[in-house]
Amino acid sequence: MALPMLPANSVNRNIGKDKFHKSQHFDYSNGVAMMVGAEKPGAGGELLLGQSARPKYSLFPKGEGSDAPAWVAFDKQVLCFDAYFQETTSEKGKIYRVQKCKIYFYLEDDTIQVVEPELKNSGIPQGTLIRRHRIPLPAPKDDCFYNVHHFNINQEIVFYSRTFMITDCDPFTRNVLMKMGVRLNPPSSMPADPYTTHRQEIRKHHENMKPLRPYERSDTLKQFLEHDRKVLRFSCYWDDTESMFGDPRELILHYYLADDTMEIYELVLPNSGRDTVPKFLHRGKLPKHAPIPKHQPGEITDRTVLNVFGPVGQGGRYILDSLKTGAVEEEFYKDCDLTIGGVINVWGRRVIICDCDNFTKEYYRSKYGIVVFDALYGSTDICFSGFFLKFRQGLVSNVLRFVAKMLTDSPIDKERVFIIYVYLSGDTIAVFEPPQRNSGVIGGKFLKRGRVKKPGQELYKSEVSEYFTAQDLYVGARLDLNNQPFQLLDADEFTFDYLEQHADEFLKANINTIISKVKSISEEEKKKVKQFFTMSDPSSIGFIPYESFRTLLAEMDIHLSEHEIITLGRTYSVREQSEVDLDLMLAVVQDQLKKKNFEKSGHLSSKEAQIILKAVRLPLSDDLLRALLEKFQDESEKIDYHAFLSGINWRENPAPAVPPDVTVKFDTDWREKAADPAVKTINCSLFLEDVFGSTTNINES
């Protein structure tokens, strides 16, 4: 029974449509006008009778998850297939080549890339065969493109008239295809390459062939194939100071193992006044006895002809001279001639080999058994065990600091004060000059941190160069740092403590060694000591001033250094703690924080107060921060951090302004503790007991 013609029921299918356009039946393809209406849909985009939808990209099955587009859902997800294709060669017998490749299908946009792995000495260009893009299907469907449904293993696929056989795929690709419902074919194996087999048979046949005449064979192909792209690298030095406007030159020598040739580059520093040239020596064989006389053409040949029969050229015969009578021999440098410390003749220039890279060291170690490669200018390697052992640990910097003055005749330079830093992690030295008001000298970095050679050594020698170490620095020592003499006058508390704690390494701070020197004095010296203590301590209280004690030790014939005298004074001193005004210290701290515009608030852990303050980049020196925290410690060594934060808050609790000279004093106060215990009084009774046994023995002597 037909439905009644109600207002909601109508046979007109156009009701509710909003698109009535007709598809364009004419278009351009590769610049040619043609009719394309057979593939176009009907009016309004509806498919005509017998037409099927042709998606532009791959259609993936719907599943659980987000409805993100393919270029988002499959970003950086690539299917990988193993494939090969056949290609004819120019060899006789219709031999073809089987070339392996990888086919990559990008799920995000249906693009395809074909890459052939590079094989060494293959003789053919390899790499990317087809760059990444959408590949059209073969004609007559070349208006459509490959999608994921066209791929399966153990089947052929055609890209631009070249047939690829897909043999297998990786596990990720297999998993994706199976989830899409693709029934995978069983994998197939890669066939053997007939061309490679043919070349191997020819090579084996040539190796088994023996010539009828035992002529010598000059074959450098093996050396080339084994050592191609293997280069030895040496650092060299050429002293050109004897010539006018000459100076030392740093060179880089490359030795090519493939053909025993070498080339040399020059290291031209910026602003050196020299033009940068491409090469110091062009690549070629370097003769040992250069410069050599020029030879006539044909005088130097690989083979010597003994006699010639018949016409010259085609049809002639010749006999080679196996003894090479009259041959001109010319020696060239080989890899065995290049050693660290060796001298080579570069066309009359004396070039010294100083060092080489790691590959060169491994080459000489494996071929010639050389295991020692000491650089000519001194070993640059640092003992890493000692490096990490003496590296900064927490808040302990492991840096020794000395006060020094310049040894010079200049009255201005005599008044300059320097701070010499010795970094124990690598025995490196740096020199700084604290700024002094109205001195006329700008302070700052005087010597960049680095290892400093001891004076009086040759610039280039076969022995390892000697450098200054921490054991060479002590109070009273004279140092020649890059031809500038310094006298060490004092050290900070950390330096004295560190040297005394490691007395086995630093003999100048070894109290047992120093006392042994004092005990070795003569009887006459002992009488002088008796008279000295009698005059210095008339009341026999057992204490004398430090200056008197120092004068006594300096006048002895045992030649004690200033550091050894200070060590004795520190050992037998009666130390008095000097107090530093906390208000003055807070004023200096607030002045420095105000200049850096530093503000912090919150709570600090008493145990990790120093670590946290350094972590928040508190712009204070280590010495000033350590001295300030000691002022806020209680009996249990806990930090009253509320009082500390309140004290350094220069906005809420401003301190009185401090004079510039006081700020400079705290800035340049490099001592370990701001309240340094001064050595003023010496316990002479204890000293006499340790050195001479008792005070009675010295009186009797």
C-alpha positions in Angstrom: 0.0 0.0 0.0 1.5 3.3 -1.1 2.1 6.0 1.5 -0.2 8.9 1.3 1.2 12.2 -0.1 1.7 13.9 3.2 3.7 17.1 3.4 6.8 15.3 4.8 6.8 12.6 2.0 7.9 13.7 -1.5 9.3 11.9 -4.5 11.5 14.9 -5.3 15.1 13.9 -4.3 16.4 17.5 -4.6 14.6 18.5 -1.4 17.2 19.2 1.3 20.2 19.4 -1.1 22.3 22.5 -1.1 24.8 21.5 -3.9 23.7 21.3 -7.6 26.9 22.0 -9.4 28.0 20.0 -12.4 31.5 18.5 -12.5 34.1 19.9 -14.9 34.6 17.5 -17.8 37.6 19.2 -19.3 41.0 19.7 -17.7 44.7 19.8 -18.4 47.1 16.9 -17.8 50.8 17.5 -18.2 50.0 20.6 -20.2 47.6 18.8 -22.6 43.9 19.6 -22.8 41.8 16.5 -22.6 38.4 15.3 -21.5 38.3 13.8 -18.0 34.5 13.7 -17.5 34.3 9.9 -17.4 35.9 9.9 -13.9 34.0 12.9 -12.6 30.8 12.5 -10.3 27.4 13.7 -11.3 25.6 16.9 -10.2 26.2 17.9 -6.6 29.1 15.5 -6.3 26.9 12.4 -6.3 28.3 9.2 -7.9 26.8 8.2 -11.1 25.5 4.7 -11.8 28.4 2.2 -11.9 30.9 4.6 -10.4 32.8 3.8 -7.1 34.5 6.1 -4.7 38.3 6.6 -5.2 39.9 7.9 -2.1 42.8 10.3 -2.5 44.8 8.8 0.4 44.9 5.5 2.3 41.7 4.6 4.2 42.5 3.1 7.6 39.9 1.0 9.6 38.1 2.8 12.4 39.1 1.7 15.9 39.1 2.9 19.5 40.9 6.1 20.2 41.0 9.6 19.0 39.7 10.6 15.6 42.9 12.5 14.7 43.8 12.8 11.0 46.4 10.4 9.5 49.1 13.1 9.4 48.8 13.4 13.2 48.0 9.8 14.2 50.8 8.3 12.0 53.4 11.0 12.4 57.0 9.6 12.1 55.6 6.0 11.6 57.2 4.4 8.5 56.8 0.9 7.0 60.0 -0.7 5.8 60.2 -3.4 3.1 63.2 -5.4 1.9 63.3 -5.5 -1.9 65.6 -6.0 -4.9 65.6 -5.2 -8.6 67.6 -6.5 -11.5 69.7 -4.4 -13.8 71.6 -5.5 -16.9 75.4 -4.9 -17.2 77.8 -4.3 -20.1 79.5 -7.7 -19.5 79.2 -10.4 -22.2 76.9 -13.3 -21.6 73.9 -11.3 -20.6 75.0 -11.1 -17.0 72.6 -9.0 -14.8 73.1 -7.5 -11.4 70.9 -8.0 -8.4 70.7 -4.8 -6.4 69.2 -4.8 -2.9 67.3 -1.8 -1.6 64.9 -0.6 1.1 61.4 0.7 0.4 60.0 3.1 3.0 56.3 3.9 3.0 55.3 6.9 5.2 51.8 6.4 6.7 51.2 10.1 7.4 51.0 11.1 3.7 51.4 8.0 1.6 54.8 9.1 0.3 57.4 6.5 -0.8 61.2 6.5 -0.7 63.6 3.9 -2.2 67.1 3.7 -0.8 69.9 1.4 -1.9 72.6 0.7 0.7 76.0 1.9 -0.3 78.6 -0.8 -0.9 82.3 -0.1 -0.9 84.0 -0.2 -4.3 80.8 -1.2 -6.0 81.5 1.1 -9.0 77.9 2.3 -9.3 76.1 5.3 -7.7 74.1 4.2 -4.7 72.1 5.9 -2.0 68.6 7.4 -2.5 67.2 5.9 -5.8 63.7 7.5 -5.5 63.3 10.5 -3.3 60.4 10.8 -1.0 57.1 11.7 -2.7 53.8 10.1 -3.8 54.4 7.7 -6.7 51.6 7.2 -9.3 50.4 3.8 -10.3 51.5 2.4 -13.7 49.4 3.3 -16.8 46.5 3.4 -17.5 45.9 4.2 -13.8 48.6 6.8 -13.5 46.1 9.4 -12.2 46.0 7.5 -8.9 48.8 6.9 -6.4 50.1 4.0 -4.3 48.6 3.6 -0.9 49.2 1.1 1.9 46.8 -1.4 0.4 49.1 -1.9 -2.6 51.9 -3.4 -0.5 52.5 -7.0 0.5 55.6 -9.2 0.8 56.6 -11.7 -1.8 55.1 -9.7 -4.6 56.3 -7.3 -7.3 55.6 -3.6 -7.4 56.5 -1.2 -10.3 57.9 2.3 -9.7 58.4 4.3 -12.9 58.8 1.2 -15.1 61.3 -0.4 -12.8 60.1 -3.6 -11.1 60.9 -4.2 -7.5 60.5 -7.6 -5.8 59.4 -7.2 -2.1 60.9 -10.1 -0.1 60.3 -9.3 3.5 59.5 -6.5 6.0 60.4 -5.5 9.6 58.3 -6.5 12.6 56.6 -3.1 12.9 55.5 -3.2 9.3 54.2 -6.8 9.7 52.2 -5.8 12.8 50.6 -2.7 11.1 49.5 -4.7 8.0 48.1 -7.5 10.1 46.0 -5.1 12.2 44.7 -3.6 8.9 43.5 -7.0 7.8 46.1 -7.6 5.2 46.9 -11.3 4.7 50.6 -11.4 4.4 52.4 -13.7 2.0 55.3 -15.9 3.2 58.6 -14.1 2.9 61.0 -15.0 0.1 64.9 -15.0 0.1 67.2 -12.7 -1.7 68.7 -14.3 -4.9 72.4 -14.4 -5.4 74.0 -11.7 -7.5 75.4 -13.2 -10.7 77.5 -10.2 -11.5 79.3 -10.4 -8.1 79.8 -14.1 -8.5 81.2 -13.6 -12.0 83.7 -10.9 -10.8 84.9 -13.2 -8.0 85.5 -16.0 -10.4 87.5 -13.7 -12.7 89.6 -12.4 -9.8 90.3 -15.9 -8.6 91.2 -17.0 -12.1 93.7 -14.1 -12.4 95.3 -14.9 -9.1 95.9 -18.5 -10.1 97.4 -17.5 -13.4 101.2 -17.7 -13.6 103.1 -15.7 -16.3 105.3 -17.6 -18.8 108.0 -15.1 -18.1 108.8 -14.3 -14.4 108.6 -10.5 -14.9 108.1 -8.4 -11.8 104.6 -7.3 -11.1 103.9 -3.8 -9.9 100.4 -3.9 -8.4 99.2 -1.0 -6.1 95.5 -1.9 -6.3 95.7 -4.0 -3.1 97.2 -1.2 -1.1 94.6 1.2 -2.4 91.7 -1.1 -1.6 93.0 -1.9 1.9 94.0 1.6 3.0 91.6 3.9 1.0 90.5 6.9 3.0 92.9 6.0 5.8 95.1 9.0 6.7 97.8 9.4 9.4 97.8 12.9 11.0 100.8 14.4 12.6 101.4 17.8 14.3 104.7 19.3 13.2 106.9 22.3 13.8 109.2 24.2 11.5 111.6 26.8 13.0 112.0 29.6 10.4 113.4 32.1 12.8 116.8 32.2 11.1 115.3 33.8 8.0 114.4 37.5 7.8 111.0 38.1 9.4 110.7 34.4 10.1 109.0 32.8 13.1 108.1 29.3 14.3 105.4 27.6 12.1 102.9 25.0 13.2 102.1 22.5 10.6 99.7 19.5 10.1 101.0 16.6 8.1 98.7 14.1 6.4 100.1 10.8 5.2 97.8 8.8 2.9 98.3 5.1 3.3 96.6 4.3 0.0 99.5 5.6 -2.1 102.2 6.7 0.3 101.7 10.4 -0.5 101.6 13.3 2.0 100.4 16.8 2.2 101.1 19.6 4.7 98.9 22.4 5.9 99.9 25.4 8.0 98.0 26.6 11.0 97.8 30.4 10.6 96.5 32.1 13.7 94.2 35.2 13.4 96.1 38.5 13.2 99.4 36.7 12.7 100.3 38.9 9.7 100.4 36.0 7.3 98.2 35.2 4.3 96.2 32.0 4.6 97.3 29.7 1.7 95.4 26.5 0.8 98.4 24.2 1.4 101.9 24.4 2.6 102.9 21.3 0.5 100.7 19.8 -2.2 99.9 16.1 -2.0 102.6 13.9 -3.5 105.5 11.6 -2.6 108.1 13.4 -0.6 111.7 12.5 -1.5 114.1 12.0 1.5 117.1 13.8 -0.1 115.4 16.9 -1.5 116.2 19.2 -3.3 117.1 16.6 -5.9 118.6 17.3 -9.4 116.1 17.3 -12.3 116.0 14.2 -14.5 115.4 13.9 -18.2 112.1 12.5 -19.5 112.2 8.7 -19.4 115.2 8.6 -17.0 113.0 7.5 -14.1 110.7 4.6 -15.0 109.1 1.6 -13.2 110.9 -0.9 -15.4 114.3 -1.0 -17.1 114.4 -2.2 -20.7 117.5 -4.3 -21.6 117.1 -4.6 -25.4 114.5 -4.0 -28.0 114.0 -6.2 -31.1 112.0 -5.3 -34.2 110.2 -2.1 -35.0 109.4 0.3 -32.2 105.8 0.2 -31.3 103.4 -2.5 -32.4 105.2 -5.7 -33.3 108.3 -5.0 -31.4 109.8 -7.1 -28.7 111.8 -6.2 -25.6 113.5 -7.8 -22.7 113.3 -6.4 -19.2 116.4 -6.0 -17.0 115.6 -7.8 -13.7 118.8 -6.3 -12.2 117.8 -2.8 -13.2 121.2 -1.8 -14.5 121.6 1.9 -14.6 118.2 2.6 -13.0 118.0 5.8 -11.0 116.7 5.0 -7.5 114.9 7.6 -5.5 113.9 7.2 -1.9 110.7 8.6 -0.6 109.3 8.9 2.9 107.2 5.9 4.1 105.1 5.5 7.2 108.0 3.8 9.0 110.0 7.0 8.7 107.5 9.1 10.6 108.0 9.0 14.3 107.4 11.4 17.2 110.6 13.4 17.7 111.8 12.6 14.2 113.0 15.2 11.7 111.9 15.0 8.0 113.3 17.0 5.1 110.5 18.9 3.4 112.3 20.2 0.3 115.2 21.7 2.4 113.1 22.6 5.4 113.8 20.9 8.7 110.3 19.8 10.0 110.0 18.2 13.5 107.2 15.8 14.2 105.7 16.6 17.6 102.5 14.6 18.1 99.8 12.5 16.3 96.2 11.7 16.6 94.6 8.6 18.2 94.0 6.8 14.8 97.7 7.2 14.0 98.7 5.9 17.4 96.5 2.8 17.0 98.0 2.2 13.5 101.6 2.3 14.8 100.6 0.2 17.8 99.1 -2.6 15.7 101.6 -2.6 12.8 104.9 -1.7 14.5 104.2 -2.5 18.2 104.9 1.0 19.4 103.2 1.7 22.7 104.8 4.9 23.9 103.6 8.1 22.2 105.0 11.0 24.3 104.3 14.3 22.7 107.4 16.3 21.9 106.2 19.4 23.7 105.2 17.5 26.8 102.4 15.2 27.7 99.0 16.8 27.6 97.3 14.0 29.4 96.4 14.4 33.0 96.2 11.6 35.4 92.5 11.3 35.7 92.5 9.5 39.0 94.3 12.4 40.6 92.2 14.9 38.7 88.9 13.7 40.1 90.5 13.0 43.6 91.6 16.7 43.9 88.7 18.2 42.0 86.2 20.5 43.8 84.3 18.4 46.3 81.2 20.2 47.6 82.3 23.5 49.1 86.0 22.5 49.3 87.5 24.1 46.3 90.9 22.4 46.5 92.6 25.6 45.3 95.8 26.9 46.9 96.2 30.7 47.1 99.4 32.6 47.6 100.2 36.3 47.9 103.0 37.3 45.6 104.9 40.4 44.4 106.8 41.0 41.2 110.6 40.9 41.3 111.5 43.9 39.2 113.4 47.2 39.3 110.4 49.2 38.4 109.2 51.2 41.5 105.6 51.0 40.3 105.6 47.2 39.7 107.2 46.6 43.1 104.1 47.8 44.9 101.8 45.6 42.9 100.2 42.6 44.8 99.2 39.4 43.0 97.1 36.4 44.0 98.4 33.1 42.6 95.9 30.3 42.4 97.1 26.7 42.2 94.3 24.3 41.1 95.2 20.8 42.5 93.0 19.0 40.0 95.4 19.5 37.2 98.4 21.5 38.6 97.2 24.5 36.6 98.1 28.0 37.7 96.3 31.4 37.3 97.4 34.8 38.5 95.1 37.7 39.4 95.8 41.2 40.5 93.4 42.7 43.1 92.5 46.3 42.2 94.2 48.9 44.3 92.9 52.5 44.5 95.1 55.2 43.1 97.7 52.7 42.0 97.5 53.6 38.3 97.3 49.9 37.4 94.1 48.2 36.3 93.6 44.9 38.2 92.1 41.7 37.0 93.4 38.6 35.3 97.1 38.6 34.9 97.7 35.0 33.7 95.1 32.8 32.3 94.6 29.4 34.0 96.8 26.7 32.5 99.9 24.6 33.0 103.1 26.7 33.2 106.5 25.3 32.0 109.5 25.6 34.2 112.2 28.0 32.8 115.4 26.9 31.2 113.9 24.2 28.9 114.2 23.8 25.2 111.1 24.5 23.3 111.1 21.3 21.4 112.9 18.2 22.7 112.5 14.5 22.9 112.0 14.5 26.7 108.8 15.4 28.4 108.7 19.0 29.4 108.6 19.9 33.1 105.8 22.0 34.5 105.2 23.7 37.8 103.3 21.6 40.3 101.8 22.4 43.7 104.9 21.1 45.4 106.9 23.9 43.8 104.9 26.7 45.5 105.4 27.7 49.1 105.9 30.9 51.0 109.3 32.3 50.2 109.6 30.5 46.8 110.6 32.3 43.7 108.7 31.5 40.5 109.5 32.4 37.0 106.0 32.3 35.3 106.5 32.9 31.5 109.7 34.9 32.0 108.2 37.0 34.8 109.7 36.4 38.3 107.5 36.4 41.4 108.2 36.1 45.1 105.6 34.3 47.2 105.0 36.2 50.4 102.0 34.6 52.2 99.2 32.1 51.8 95.6 31.7 53.1 94.5 29.5 56.0 93.2 26.8 53.7 96.5 26.6 51.9 98.5 26.2 55.2 96.0 23.6 56.5 96.0 21.6 53.3 99.8 21.5 53.0 100.1 20.5 56.7 97.4 17.8 56.3 99.3 16.4 53.2 102.8 16.8 54.7 104.0 13.6 52.9 103.5 15.4 49.6 104.7 18.9 50.7 107.9 18.7 52.6 108.0 22.4 53.3 105.0 21.8 55.6 106.2 18.6 57.1 106.8 19.4 60.7 108.8 16.2 61.3 111.2 17.0 58.5 111.6 20.6 59.8 112.3 19.5 63.4 114.9 17.1 62.1 116.7 20.0 60.4 116.6 22.0 63.7 117.9 19.0 65.6 120.9 18.8 63.3 122.4 22.1 64.4 125.9 22.1 65.8 126.9 22.6 69.5 127.8 26.1 68.8 124.4 26.8 67.4 122.8 25.2 70.5 124.7 27.7 72.7 123.3 30.6 70.6 119.8 29.2 71.1 120.4 29.1 74.9 121.5 32.7 74.9 118.7 33.7 72.7 115.9 32.2 74.8 117.6 33.6 78.0 117.4 37.1 76.5 114.0 36.7 75.0 112.4 35.2 78.1 114.0 36.7 81.1 111.1 35.8 83.3 111.2 32.2 82.3 107.4 32.1 81.6 107.9 29.8 78.5 106.6 32.2 75.9 108.4 34.5 73.4 107.1 36.8 70.6 106.8 35.3 67.1 109.0 37.9 65.5 111.9 36.9 67.9 111.3 33.3 67.2 111.4 33.9 63.5 114.6 35.9 63.7 116.3 33.0 65.6 115.3 30.4 63.0 116.3 32.7 60.0 119.8 33.2 61.4 120.5 29.5 61.8 122.8 27.8 59.2 120.1 25.1 58.4 118.6 27.4 55.7 115.0 27.2 56.6 112.6 28.6 54.1 110.0 31.2 55.1 107.2 28.5 54.8 109.1 26.1 57.1 109.5 28.9 59.7 105.8 29.7 59.4 104.9 26.0 59.9 107.0 25.9 63.1 105.3 29.1 64.3 101.9 27.7 63.6 102.7 24.4 65.4 104.0 26.0 68.6 101.9 29.2 68.6 99.4 30.4 71.2 96.7 31.6 68.9 94.4 34.4 69.8 91.1 34.7 68.0 90.4 38.2 66.6 86.8 39.2 66.3 85.3 40.9 63.3 82.4 43.3 63.7 79.2 41.6 62.5 77.5 44.9 61.7 80.4 45.9 59.5 80.4 42.5 57.8 76.6 42.7 57.2 77.1 46.2 55.8 79.6 44.9 53.3 77.4 42.0 52.3 74.3 44.2 51.8 76.4 46.6 49.7 77.5 43.8 47.4 73.9 42.3 47.2 72.5 45.7 46.4 74.9 46.2 43.6 73.9 42.8 42.1 70.1 43.6 42.8 69.9 40.2 44.6 66.8 39.5 46.7 65.8 36.1 48.2 63.3 35.0 50.8 62.3 31.7 52.3 63.7 29.1 54.6 67.1 27.4 54.5 68.1 24.0 55.8 70.8 24.3 58.4 72.6 21.3 57.1 72.7 22.4 53.5 72.7 26.1 54.0 75.9 26.7 52.0 74.9 24.4 49.2 71.5 26.1 48.8 72.9 29.6 48.9 75.4 28.7 46.2 72.6 27.0 44.2 70.5 30.2 44.2 73.6 32.1 43.0 74.2 34.3 46.0 76.7 36.9 44.6 79.2 36.6 47.4 82.7 35.1 47.4 83.2 31.8 49.1 85.4 33.2 51.8 83.0 36.0 52.7 80.0 33.7 52.7 81.7 31.1 54.8 82.8 33.7 57.4 79.3 35.2 57.5 77.6 31.9 58.1 80.0 31.2 61.0 78.6 34.3 62.7 75.1 32.8 62.6 76.0 29.4 64.0 75.0 28.3 67.4 76.7 25.8 69.7 75.4 22.8 67.7 76.7 24.4 64.5 73.1 25.0 63.3 72.4 28.0 61.1 69.8 30.5 62.4 68.5 31.1 58.9 65.8 33.5 59.9 68.3 35.9 61.4 70.6 35.3 58.4 67.9 36.2 55.9 66.9 39.2 57.9 70.5 40.3 58.2 71.2 40.2 54.4 67.8 41.8 53.5 69.1 45.2 52.3 65.6 46.5 51.6 63.9 45.8 54.9 66.9 46.1 57.2 69.4 48.5 55.4 72.8 48.8 57.1 74.8 52.0 57.2 76.8 52.8 54.1 80.4 51.5 54.1 83.4 53.4 52.8 84.8 52.1 49.5 88.1 51.2 51.1 86.3 48.8 53.5 84.5 47.1 50.6 87.7 46.7 48.6 89.3 45.2 51.7 86.6 42.6 52.0 86.7 42.0 48.2 90.4 41.4 48.2 90.4 39.4 51.5 91.2 36.0 50.0 91.9 34.3 53.3 90.0 31.2 54.2 88.5 32.8 57.3 87.8 36.5 57.8 88.8 36.1 61.5 92.2 34.6 60.9 94.0 33.6 64.1 97.2 35.6 64.1 100.4 33.9 65.3 101.8 36.3 67.9 103.2 34.2 70.7 105.3 31.0 70.6 105.3 28.4 73.3 109.1 28.0 73.5 108.9 25.5 76.3 107.0 23.0 74.1 109.4 23.7 71.2 112.5 23.0 73.3 111.0 19.8 74.7 110.2 18.5 71.2 113.5 19.5 69.7 116.1 19.1 72.5 114.2 16.7 74.8 113.7 19.2 77.7 114.5 22.7 78.7 117.1 21.3 81.2 119.2 19.8 78.4 119.4 23.1 76.5 120.4 24.9 79.7 123.1 22.4 80.4 124.4 22.6 76.9 
